[in-house]
Every structure is written in structure tokens, then in C-alpha cells.
């Protein structure tokens, strides 16, 4: 959104990415670039594989320390490039001439269970391994991809401490938290969570299961993969090679006397129909589905061929979520709210009712708006950590009527907003910007496709 400018006094800026190839020094230690140069000084005095082990361990240690969700190891012609995805944004961490005497990619391939050398003809390679880093077990998922410059590896870093959040820690506002806690104690029905890849859907599902997990109920989950072990929950891993598919797993679960079922993802008509029918026969289901908003889940189910009556009678509600970066508490500056003219321009293409609500929310007095600056603590980005923003839609009679009439998403969304059963992602994000947790520009960056 171009009209959200970069003056703290009037309008609000986007993040300032760190200049590529110039990673700031690690607070309290060496940067990866400096550590790599120190490692090169020992070359010739130690075998190449030992140096590769040290380099791979060093990269993973830095990744955990920097809270990286993904590590990209890329061959860029004669150079080696390592990037971390921190708080959803990729940052250059190492850009240096490749050293043929340090077989880094071969080392990671062996850890992931691949052959040391990439196959001559492409095949999909995915593996995983576990490392003890800073006294805790870190799971790493590895994916390889052949580029014209050589193999590219992406390592997804799964820190179990991050997955072990409680429902109160997700970032839900108090009203939504009370509603969710009541909703997940329904005796039957289905509740959907949607969001982009890496938006924390699995974390939210696990937090909900943890909140209701007692010895009195039988909770069974179907996942692909099982990312985190929950004590007291019977978790199953999908394995298409052995015939244990989502649909087959669901049929089997229904013979296991379940009270609560968690389905990692609904992908097709068969798994959707079994799930929704199960919700009608006395089971409580939680699941995820890929759409861009909570109301669009209904249209996605229509596309799969699910009958409207089945959706209307079994669906309790839906939640869409994204992650926004939290403004760095050490360097954030106070910012004045945007002018009324700027906000009017921003909401002009929205539904009039929703647009007026957004405008009032932004301009309402009493906001503590912040703008990012950048310091050593946040690697000059102005942001440190992330928090969820949520769009919670509850079913009511008006929405059910829209579903039964097979109405499109925009009509369902308008009805949900007007009847007070939908607080959109943008509304929730503005609320967090008003309280100084994040910035308006960050909220708009993340929710731009919905505006």
C-alpha cells in the first residue's frame, strides 16, 4: 500500500530489510560469516568432512539462536549462500566463495538419510534428522532441489518448545479466547482452521487439544507428519505407501471410540465428507484446510462437492490466522495515527459496512501506534518475534441460511460481519497495532491480499 508512507509523524513505513551480504554481528558472539572465516583458517589441519560437520553444526546453532524457521543453503555459481527465514523474512547470513574441500551439502544429505551425492536424474528427496542444540532436541526436515548452479537444500527447523504453546499464549484477544475455550468443549461439530503455510495452524490445533486433554476423553489425531508428541493424545502418521490415507485413517478412527478427532488437513471430497458426517454423529473434530479467509472455507467445501446441508448442520465455526512481526521493544518509536484522508483512500474499495468499521477502528482516539527503527537486538529490522492475528467466524442462523442457499463467499462474509459473527484479520491486526504490539504497515503487508 503505497499511501502508508515512511514518516513516523504522519504515516507508517514498511520494514527495512538488512542489506544483502552484510549480516550484522551476532549479539554476544561471532556472526556466521566470521565463524566461517575462522573455520577456513583450520583447513589443511583437519579432514574436510570434519570441517563440514563443524560448519553444518555451526549453521544449525546460529539458526536456533536466531529463531530461524527455515535455512536455505544455495550454490550460487562459485559462491555458497546461506539464508535464514526469521520472523517470516529471508535474511542473508553467509555469502562467500565455495570451498570444494568442505563437503557441506554431502554432510547434510547423509544426516537426512540421502545418498551423499545427488542423483543424476531428478527425484523428490525429503528426509529428516534430529540434533541436540543448546540442551534440547531440534527436529530438522530437509528438502533438496536441483538448480542450474547445483543442489539447493532447504532445512525446516522444528523447535518443539515453539510448538508447545498454551491457548492463552497464541495472541488471541480476551473475547475470542473465551469463545474458543467454550467452542472446543462442544460435544460434537467441526471447527476449521485456515492460513498460509507457516502461519501457525498446527500450533493452534495442538494448543486446543492440550486445553481439553483429560483422562475422561479419547483424543485421536491424523497427521502428516506428526510434528510434536502430545502426551495423552493418540497420534497417527499418514502413510500413503501402505494405504493408510486420510480417508482410510478416518474410517479406522471411527471404530476406535473417539470423543475428539484432529485431522491434520482436509484435501479432498472423501476426507471432507467423512469428517463432516462424523461431526453429525457425536464427534468433535478439529481440522485445517487451505483457503485465504474463514468465510472462503465454505466455498472450498462447495468446490469439493460437499452438500450445503452437511456444511450448515455440522460446522461450528472457522478461524483464519497469520503471523505478524512484533515491533522491537528496544528501538520502537511512537507514531502519530494516519490522517483521515489516507484511511479513506485505504478503505474505498472495501465493502461499505466493513470499510466504515475499519476506518473507525484506525482513527479511534487512544491508540498507541508504533513505528519500527532498527537496532542490534533486532538485526536492524525494527521487529523482534511474531504474534498471531486471527479471524474468527461463528456459525449462526443467518450464515447457515446463506450456506443452504449456496451463496458466494462475499455474501457470507458480509452477513458474518454485519451480524457480529466475524472479526476480520485486518480488524484484529489493527487492534494489535493500536496497542503498540506491531505496526500498521506490518498488518497491511500481511493482510494485503484480503483488502
Number of C-alpha atoms within 10 A of each C-alpha: 11 8 13 18 15 16 13 19 13 14 19 24 20 21 22 13 14 16 11 12 16 13 18 20 15 17 11 6 9 14 17 23 20 14 15 18 12 12 14 15 9 11 14 10 8 9 12 17 15 15 23 20 16 15 21 16 16 14 21 19 18 18 21 17 12 16 18 23 21 23 24 20 21 21 21 18 12 11 15 16 20 22 23 25 18 19 19 17 15 17 22 18 24 24 20 16 13 16 13 8 14 20 19 22 21 18 21 21 22 14 18 21 14 19 12 15 12 18 12 7 6 10 11 9 15 16 16 18 14 14 15 11 14 10 7 11 14 19 19 22 16 23 17 21 16 16 11 9 12 13 16 18 21 20 22 18 21 20 19 15 11 11 18 17 16 15 20 15 12 17 16 19 14 10 8 15 15 12 12 18 15 10 17 21 13 15 13 21 25 28 22 25 27 26 22 16 9 12 19 20 23 20 20 22 21 20 21 20 24 18 15 15 17 12 9 8 14 16 24 23 23 22 18 14 11 15 15 18 13 15 9 15 20 15 18 17 17 20 14 10 7 7 11 15 17 26 21 15 20 22 15 12 17 16 8 11 13 17 17 27 27 25 24 22 21 19 16 17 16 16 19 23 20 16 27 23 17 21 25 17 11 15 21 26 28 24 23 23 24 18 17 17 25 27 28 20 23 24 19 17 20 17 12 15 14 19 15 20 14 16 22 20 18 22 21 22 22 26 26 28 23 24 24 26 23 22 28 24 17 16 18 21 18 14 20 16 23 21 12 13 8 15 19 14 10 18 17 13 10 13 14 12 11 17 18 14 14 21 18 12 15 21 15 11 10 9 19 16 25 25 31 30 20 23 16 14 17 20 19 21 20 26 29 20 15 18 21 21 28 28 25 25 24 21 17 15 9 13 23 18 15 19 24 15 11 16 15 15 19 12 14 22 23 18 17 22 17 12 12 11 18 23 18 27 25 21 21 19 27 26 20 25 24 23 14 22 23 29 31 27 22 25 25 20 14 17 19 11 8 12 13
